[in-house]
C-alpha cells in the first residue's frame, strides 16, 4: 500500500483533505501526515503548518534549509532550465539569501510557505525543489527539477 501525503485542515469546519483530495472528518488541531495545516488558531486567517520529510521509494522531500544553497546552485544552474522558469541561474550566495527568507516564513500571517528540496534515494543527490503556498482555503504547489533529472 502506498501512503500519500495529505493536508489536514481544521479551521472550525473539522475536516481534513488527503492526498487524493478526499474529505475526512477530524477534530481541531488534528495532525498526521507529512504536511498538516491547522486554521483558526489565534484568530481569523491564522494558519499553522508543520512541514516534515515526505518519503517515496525513489525520492525524499526534505524540508528546505539554508545549508542546501551550495548544492542547489549546481542543480538549478543550467541556463536552459531558466528558459522555462524565467530569470537566470543564481549563485550559492544568492540562493543562501533567498533560502534564509524562505525558511523565515511569509511575513503575512495568513500565508504559510512550505519548501522542500528533492533528494534522490539511490545517491542522496539533490535534484530539485517543491514549494507550497498555503492559505486558509488553498494550497498552491510548484516544483522545479534540474535539467539532468527531467524526463
Number of C-alpha atoms within 10 A of each C-alpha: 3 6 9 13 18 19 22 30 31 25 22 13 13 17 19 25 18 16 13 9 10 10 13 12 13 16 15 18 19 16 19 14 18 17 18 22 25 23 25 18 15 9 8 12 17 18 23 22 20 14 18 15 16 17 16 12 9 9 17 18 21 19 19 22 15 15 13 17 22 15 15 23 18 16 22 24 18 16 14 14 19 14 10 8 9 10 10 14 18 18 15 18 12 14 21 20 12 15 19 16 13 18 15 10 15 14 10 11 13 15 20 23 20 23 24 22 23 25 19 18 14 9 7 11 14 23 22 21 22 18 19 17 15 20 21 20 10 10 17 10 12 11 13 17 18 18 17 11 11 9 5
